[in-house]
Each structure stands twice: as structure tokens, then as C-alpha cells.
């Protein structure tokens, strides 16, 4: 029976008796299991040192030029100490020690896994923001004195799951507007938009279906 790739972690199995290099394959797969079973990494923001330490596991920072977002472990390649990179698959979860939280790989990024009763707060200081995967389950605070627009992207751009909840709060004096991108409906209005009532007001965005969102809260008027 020829060797084949198994579902899940992509491990190899079902070797023919005496198949050449099967020992190497098994060793590489055991290393993969060791790194990903109850996976944990020291950091996802620390740049990889040129030389690691025995057993060290990091997630390559998203801004890195090579192997971005990969799970990196310091081990050996061909008998020489080296970084081994495991490209992440959709749905992988890793405990990040220096942040004391779990992250999940989704939509091409490592996103914090929401914890019951704990909500992440993200601060906006620019004039515009398009929702991204990392905003899932968070509170977005617009803190500036200038107007800011928050845009809901299409499902093709950011595949939020149905039931996604994101809260928006206007902390600063700058008017905050929520708008749907072309092809997205907000309260049933295609490409609709609405402004919050003012400082310290807020609203909840919920995805109810494919490119369909609902907004509820302190709105200055109807979505139009």
C-alpha cells in the first residue's frame, strides 16, 4: 500500500514494508505532533532570533518578510540546528504565553479566541477603518475628535461567520458613521450607512447572513 497523506495534520502513513526513508517521514511527523498537540508558543510578536534555543516555539510575526504566521520551532534539519516552519491551516489554535491567551488561525491571520465575559477593546485613531478578522467579538472605540467611518466589508473580503458580533463606541467627539460596502446590506439597505448619536454612544453589529448585517443601538436616524 503506497504512502499517503492523512487528513487533519497532514501526517503520512501506510508505508510499504521497507519503504525507503520511512524513518525520516515518521520522525518529521512526530515532530509535527509534538509541536501542534496542545500547541503553545512563547510569542507571536517577537522576531525570530537567528539562533533559537532547544524546544523554543514561536509564531512568526505577521509582518515578517518570510514565513509570516508560521509556527516556528527550533530543532534540526538534516542534522543541523535550524528553525523548522509549519505553515498554519485554517482553524489551528495556539496558546500564546506572553499574552496569556489562545489564538486561532482564520482568514489568513491569528485572531484572539474570545473568552466568556472578556471582550477585546480596539482603538481607532484614523479617519476610516474597514472591519477585519481581528475585530471579531471586540469593542471598537473611535477616540478622535475628527469624523471616522467604519466600513463593513463583503464576505468575499473578510469571511466573518454568521452570528458574528462587533460593538462600536464613539468615545471621542468626532462623528462616527457605520457603512456597508457595495454588495453588503445593513438593516436591509444595500450599501446603507448610519451615524451614531454622539460621544459615548454605541451600537452592535451582527452578521445575520451572507453579506447581510444588522445594526442596533444609539443611531442618529434610520439606515439609508
C-alpha positions as a Markdown table, in Angstrom:
| # | Residue | x | y | z |
|---|---|---|---|---|
| 1 | Unk | 0.0 | 0.0 | 0.0 |
| 2 | Unk | 1.6 | 3.3 | -1.0 |
| 3 | Unk | 2.3 | 6.0 | 1.5 |
| 4 | Unk | -0.4 | 8.6 | 1.7 |
| 5 | Unk | -1.2 | 11.9 | 3.5 |
| 6 | Unk | -3.8 | 11.6 | 6.2 |
| 7 | Unk | -6.5 | 14.2 | 6.9 |
| 8 | Unk | -6.1 | 16.7 | 9.7 |
| 9 | Unk | -2.5 | 17.5 | 10.4 |
| 10 | Unk | -1.3 | 16.1 | 7.1 |
| 11 | Unk | 0.7 | 13.2 | 8.7 |
| 12 | Unk | 2.0 | 10.4 | 6.4 |
| 13 | Unk | 1.1 | 6.7 | 7.0 |
| 14 | Unk | 0.6 | 3.3 | 5.4 |
| 15 | Unk | 4.1 | 2.7 | 4.2 |
| 16 | Unk | 5.1 | -0.3 | 2.2 |
| 17 | Unk | 7.4 | -2.7 | 4.2 |
| 18 | Unk | 10.9 | -1.5 | 4.0 |
| 19 | Unk | 9.9 | 1.7 | 2.1 |
| 20 | Unk | 12.9 | 4.0 | 1.7 |
| 21 | Unk | 13.1 | 7.0 | 4.1 |
| 22 | Unk | 10.0 | 6.0 | 6.0 |
| 23 | Unk | 12.0 | 6.6 | 9.2 |
| 24 | Unk | 12.7 | 10.2 | 8.2 |
| 25 | Unk | 9.0 | 10.7 | 7.4 |
| 26 | Unk | 7.9 | 9.2 | 10.8 |
| 27 | Unk | 10.4 | 11.4 | 12.7 |
| 28 | Unk | 9.2 | 14.6 | 10.9 |
| 29 | Unk | 5.6 | 13.7 | 11.6 |
| 30 | Unk | 6.3 | 13.0 | 15.3 |
| 31 | Unk | 7.9 | 16.5 | 15.4 |
| 32 | Unk | 4.8 | 17.9 | 13.9 |
| 33 | Unk | 2.6 | 16.2 | 16.5 |
| 34 | Unk | 4.9 | 17.4 | 19.3 |
| 35 | Unk | 4.6 | 21.0 | 18.2 |
| 36 | Unk | 0.8 | 21.1 | 17.5 |
| 37 | Unk | -0.7 | 18.8 | 20.1 |
| 38 | Unk | -1.9 | 21.2 | 22.9 |
| 39 | Unk | 0.1 | 23.8 | 20.9 |
| 40 | Unk | 1.7 | 26.6 | 22.7 |
| 41 | Unk | 4.2 | 29.3 | 21.6 |
| 42 | Unk | 6.2 | 31.9 | 23.6 |
| 43 | Unk | 5.1 | 34.8 | 21.4 |
| 44 | Unk | 3.5 | 35.8 | 18.1 |
| 45 | Unk | 5.1 | 39.3 | 18.1 |
| 46 | Unk | 8.8 | 38.6 | 18.9 |
| 47 | Unk | 11.0 | 38.4 | 15.8 |
| 48 | Unk | 12.8 | 35.1 | 15.4 |
| 49 | Unk | 16.4 | 35.1 | 16.7 |
| 50 | Unk | 19.0 | 33.9 | 14.3 |
| 51 | Unk | 19.7 | 31.1 | 16.7 |
| 52 | Unk | 16.9 | 29.6 | 18.9 |
| 53 | Unk | 17.1 | 27.5 | 22.0 |
| 54 | Unk | 16.2 | 23.9 | 22.4 |
| 55 | Unk | 12.4 | 23.3 | 22.3 |
| 56 | Unk | 11.7 | 27.0 | 21.6 |
| 57 | Unk | 8.4 | 27.6 | 19.7 |
| 58 | Unk | 7.3 | 31.0 | 18.3 |
| 59 | Unk | 4.7 | 32.2 | 15.8 |
| 60 | Unk | 6.5 | 34.2 | 13.1 |
| 61 | Unk | 5.1 | 37.8 | 13.3 |
| 62 | Unk | 2.5 | 38.7 | 10.6 |
| 63 | Unk | 4.7 | 41.5 | 9.3 |
| 64 | Unk | 7.8 | 39.2 | 8.7 |
| 65 | Unk | 9.1 | 39.1 | 5.2 |
| 66 | Unk | 9.3 | 35.3 | 5.1 |
| 67 | Unk | 7.2 | 32.5 | 6.7 |
| 68 | Unk | 4.8 | 35.1 | 8.2 |
| 69 | Unk | 2.3 | 33.5 | 10.6 |
| 70 | Unk | 4.1 | 30.1 | 10.5 |
| 71 | Unk | 4.6 | 28.1 | 13.7 |
| 72 | Unk | 8.4 | 28.0 | 14.1 |
| 73 | Unk | 10.2 | 25.5 | 16.3 |
| 74 | Unk | 13.9 | 25.3 | 16.9 |
| 75 | Unk | 15.0 | 21.8 | 16.0 |
| 76 | Unk | 17.2 | 20.2 | 13.4 |
| 77 | Unk | 17.2 | 19.9 | 9.6 |
| 78 | Unk | 19.5 | 17.3 | 8.1 |
| 79 | Unk | 21.3 | 17.0 | 11.4 |
| 80 | Unk | 22.0 | 20.7 | 11.8 |
| 81 | Unk | 20.2 | 23.1 | 14.3 |
| 82 | Unk | 17.7 | 25.2 | 12.5 |
| 83 | Unk | 14.2 | 26.8 | 12.5 |
| 84 | Unk | 11.5 | 24.4 | 11.2 |
| 85 | Unk | 8.4 | 26.2 | 9.9 |
| 86 | Unk | 4.9 | 24.8 | 9.9 |
| 87 | Unk | 2.5 | 26.8 | 7.7 |
| 88 | Unk | -0.7 | 27.2 | 9.6 |
| 89 | Unk | -4.0 | 25.7 | 8.5 |
| 90 | Unk | -7.5 | 27.3 | 8.9 |
| 91 | Unk | -8.7 | 26.6 | 12.5 |
| 92 | Unk | -5.4 | 25.9 | 14.2 |
| 93 | Unk | -5.3 | 27.1 | 17.8 |
| 94 | Unk | -2.2 | 28.0 | 19.8 |
| 95 | Unk | -1.7 | 29.3 | 23.4 |
| 96 | Unk | 0.4 | 32.4 | 23.4 |
| 97 | Unk | 2.4 | 32.6 | 26.6 |
| 98 | Unk | 3.4 | 36.2 | 26.7 |
| 99 | Unk | -0.2 | 37.3 | 26.1 |
| 100 | Unk | -1.8 | 34.5 | 28.2 |
| 101 | Unk | -4.5 | 33.8 | 25.6 |
| 102 | Unk | -5.5 | 31.4 | 22.8 |
| 103 | Unk | -5.4 | 32.5 | 19.1 |
| 104 | Unk | -7.0 | 30.8 | 16.1 |
| 105 | Unk | -5.8 | 31.0 | 12.6 |
| 106 | Unk | -8.6 | 32.2 | 10.4 |
| 107 | Unk | -8.9 | 34.3 | 7.3 |
| 108 | Unk | -5.1 | 34.4 | 6.9 |
| 109 | Unk | -4.4 | 35.8 | 10.4 |
| 110 | Unk | -4.0 | 34.7 | 14.0 |
| 111 | Unk | -7.1 | 36.0 | 15.9 |
| 112 | Unk | -7.7 | 36.0 | 19.6 |
| 113 | Unk | -10.2 | 33.4 | 20.7 |
| 114 | Unk | -13.0 | 35.1 | 22.6 |
| 115 | Unk | -13.2 | 34.2 | 26.3 |
| 116 | Unk | -16.6 | 34.2 | 28.1 |
| 117 | Unk | -17.1 | 37.6 | 29.7 |
| 118 | Unk | -13.9 | 39.1 | 28.4 |
| 119 | Unk | -14.1 | 41.4 | 25.4 |
| 120 | Unk | -11.1 | 42.8 | 23.5 |
| 121 | Unk | -11.1 | 46.6 | 23.0 |
| 122 | Unk | -9.6 | 48.1 | 19.8 |
| 123 | Unk | -8.9 | 51.8 | 19.5 |
| 124 | Unk | -9.3 | 53.7 | 16.2 |
| 125 | Unk | -7.4 | 56.9 | 15.7 |
| 126 | Unk | -7.6 | 57.3 | 11.9 |
| 127 | Unk | -10.4 | 58.6 | 9.8 |
| 128 | Unk | -11.5 | 55.3 | 8.5 |
| 129 | Unk | -11.5 | 51.6 | 9.3 |
| 130 | Unk | -12.6 | 48.5 | 7.4 |
| 131 | Unk | -13.6 | 45.6 | 9.7 |
| 132 | Unk | -11.1 | 42.8 | 9.7 |
| 133 | Unk | -10.9 | 39.3 | 11.2 |
| 134 | Unk | -9.2 | 40.5 | 14.3 |
| 135 | Unk | -12.3 | 42.7 | 15.1 |
| 136 | Unk | -14.4 | 39.6 | 15.7 |
| 137 | Unk | -16.2 | 39.8 | 19.1 |
| 138 | Unk | -14.4 | 43.0 | 20.1 |
| 139 | Unk | -15.4 | 46.6 | 21.0 |
| 140 | Unk | -14.1 | 49.2 | 18.6 |
| 141 | Unk | -13.6 | 52.6 | 20.2 |
| 142 | Unk | -13.4 | 55.7 | 18.0 |
| 143 | Unk | -11.4 | 58.1 | 20.2 |
| 144 | Unk | -10.6 | 61.0 | 18.0 |
| 145 | Unk | -12.0 | 64.5 | 17.5 |
| 146 | Unk | -12.4 | 64.1 | 13.8 |
| 147 | Unk | -15.1 | 62.1 | 12.0 |
| 148 | Unk | -14.4 | 58.4 | 11.4 |
| 149 | Unk | -16.1 | 55.9 | 9.1 |
| 150 | Unk | -16.3 | 52.2 | 9.9 |
| 151 | Unk | -17.0 | 50.0 | 6.8 |
| 152 | Unk | -18.4 | 46.5 | 6.8 |
| 153 | Unk | -16.6 | 44.5 | 4.1 |
| 154 | Unk | -18.0 | 41.9 | 1.8 |
| 155 | Unk | -17.9 | 38.3 | 2.8 |
| 156 | Unk | -15.5 | 37.7 | -0.1 |
| 157 | Unk | -13.1 | 40.1 | 1.5 |
| 158 | Unk | -13.4 | 39.1 | 5.1 |
| 159 | Unk | -15.4 | 35.8 | 5.7 |
| 160 | Unk | -17.0 | 36.6 | 9.1 |
| 161 | Unk | -19.2 | 33.8 | 10.3 |
| 162 | Unk | -23.0 | 34.3 | 10.5 |
| 163 | Unk | -23.6 | 35.3 | 14.1 |
| 164 | Unk | -20.5 | 37.5 | 14.4 |
| 165 | Unk | -21.0 | 40.3 | 16.9 |
| 166 | Unk | -18.9 | 43.5 | 16.9 |
| 167 | Unk | -19.6 | 46.6 | 19.0 |
| 168 | Unk | -18.8 | 50.2 | 18.0 |
| 169 | Unk | -18.4 | 53.0 | 20.6 |
| 170 | Unk | -17.9 | 56.7 | 19.9 |
| 171 | Unk | -15.6 | 57.7 | 22.7 |
| 172 | Unk | -14.3 | 60.9 | 21.1 |
| 173 | Unk | -16.1 | 64.0 | 19.8 |
| 174 | Unk | -15.7 | 63.0 | 16.2 |
| 175 | Unk | -18.8 | 61.8 | 14.5 |
| 176 | Unk | -18.8 | 58.0 | 13.9 |
| 177 | Unk | -20.5 | 56.6 | 10.8 |
| 178 | Unk | -21.1 | 52.9 | 10.1 |
| 179 | Unk | -21.4 | 52.0 | 6.4 |
| 180 | Unk | -21.8 | 48.8 | 4.4 |
| 181 | Unk | -19.6 | 48.2 | 1.4 |
| 182 | Unk | -21.1 | 47.8 | -2.0 |
| 183 | Unk | -22.8 | 44.4 | -2.1 |
| 184 | Unk | -23.4 | 44.4 | 1.6 |
| 185 | Unk | -26.8 | 45.2 | 3.2 |
| 186 | Unk | -27.2 | 47.0 | 6.6 |
| 187 | Unk | -30.6 | 46.6 | 8.2 |
| 188 | Unk | -31.8 | 45.5 | 4.7 |
| 189 | Unk | -30.4 | 48.6 | 2.9 |
| 190 | Unk | -27.8 | 47.8 | 0.2 |
| 191 | Unk | -24.7 | 49.8 | 0.9 |
| 192 | Unk | -26.5 | 51.6 | 3.7 |
| 193 | Unk | -25.0 | 53.8 | 6.3 |
| 194 | Unk | -25.9 | 55.4 | 9.6 |
| 195 | Unk | -24.3 | 57.7 | 12.2 |
| 196 | Unk | -24.1 | 57.2 | 15.9 |
| 197 | Unk | -25.9 | 59.8 | 18.1 |
| 198 | Unk | -22.8 | 61.3 | 19.6 |
| 199 | Unk | -20.0 | 61.0 | 22.1 |
| 200 | Unk | -20.3 | 57.9 | 24.4 |
| 201 | Unk | -23.0 | 56.4 | 22.2 |
| 202 | Unk | -22.6 | 52.9 | 20.7 |
| 203 | Unk | -24.1 | 50.2 | 18.6 |
| 204 | Unk | -23.9 | 46.5 | 18.0 |
| 205 | Unk | -23.2 | 45.0 | 14.5 |
| 206 | Unk | -24.4 | 41.4 | 14.0 |
| 207 | Unk | -24.0 | 39.4 | 10.8 |
| 208 | Unk | -27.3 | 37.6 | 10.1 |
| 209 | Unk | -26.4 | 36.0 | 6.7 |
| 210 | Unk | -24.2 | 36.2 | 3.6 |
| 211 | Unk | -23.4 | 40.0 | 3.2 |
| 212 | Unk | -26.3 | 40.9 | 5.5 |
| 213 | Unk | -25.8 | 42.8 | 8.8 |
| 214 | Unk | -28.0 | 44.3 | 11.5 |
| 215 | Unk | -27.1 | 47.4 | 13.5 |
| 216 | Unk | -28.9 | 48.2 | 16.8 |
| 217 | Unk | -28.1 | 50.9 | 19.3 |
| 218 | Unk | -27.8 | 54.6 | 19.6 |
| 219 | Unk | -28.4 | 55.6 | 16.0 |
| 220 | Unk | -28.9 | 59.2 | 14.8 |
| 221 | Unk | -31.5 | 58.0 | 12.3 |
| 222 | Unk | -32.6 | 55.2 | 10.1 |
| 223 | Unk | -30.1 | 53.4 | 7.9 |
| 224 | Unk | -30.1 | 54.9 | 4.5 |
